[in-house]
Amino acid sequence: MLIFDIKRYAINDGPGIRITIFMKGCPLSCVWCHNPEGVSSRKQKLYTKKKCIGCRTCVQACPQQALTLTPEGIVTDGTRCTLCGTCAEVCPALAMEISGTEYSTDALMKEIEKETVFMDRSEGGVTFCGGEPLLHPEPLLDLLRRCGEQGIHRAVDTTLFARPEIVRDVMDNCELLLVDLKQMDSA
């Protein structure tokens, strides 16, 4: 499953100190999205022009010679770029980023388990968000069940944009749903 961020020591995504797992992919296209890097369900290269200092380190390091420095900033030749991430690794200004790292559920559980000492002392836990975590029901439910077996508090931050049976399964396997309503309708 593609993850675009893992935030440790989060205090705004549920009670206590938490680890927040950000899953890539969202079926909505909200204009006000505060995690636009999570909308696409594919790995992406992101470039922030205002961070770029024009040092050309990324251009020189690119093994595919896919980058060019122009007056408008760094331009990527999409036919050459393989999303290897070398440009992001060497960029001293963090103007280049790769959004999306593949994790197995076992690898994510190891990341979650590293934080249990902080969770236990603060009555925290793990929060799954995105993107839209309900787009990944099987790995999400596997993680929720495994966390539940270890007594880890589980929260899911969602728009509920999923089939009702998926929503019910997720509700049955977590202690907290943080629901982001996208449209109010009196009917």
C-alpha positions, 0 to 999 in steps of 0.5 A: 500500500502506498503511504505518503507520510507517517507523522510521529508524536501527533496530537491533533488526530485523536486523543493522546500522542499518536502515530498518524499514517497517511494513505495515498488515494482519494476519490474526491477532488475537494478544492480545499483539500489540505493533503493534495499530495494524498489525492493520487493513488500513484507515486508522484514527484512533487516540486515546490518552485518557491523552495528551489534555490536554483543550485542544479544539484538535482539536475546533475544527480538525475540518472535519467537526465530528466531535469532541466533548470529553466527561468520557471524553475526545474522542469521534469521530462515525464518520458525520462523520469522513473520516479527513482527519488534521487532528485529528492534525496539530494535537494538541499532546499527540499524543493523536490519530494517523492510522494508515495512509499510502498509499505507492507502491513507488516512494515507498517505494524513495525512502525506503529509498534515503535511508538507504543511507549508514547501511546501507552503513557499518553493514552494515544494510539494510531490514526489512519487517514489520507487521502481516504483510508477506506479506499484500502479496506483489506490492508486497513482492516488488517492493520486495525485488527492487529492493532486491536489485538495489541490494545492500541487505540485505533482511529480512522479519519475518513470522509465515509466515501465507501460502501456501507459494509466497508464502513461497518467493518471499519467501525467495528474495528476501531474506537474512534471515527473522525468524519470529515463531512464534505456536503451538508444536505437537509434531505 
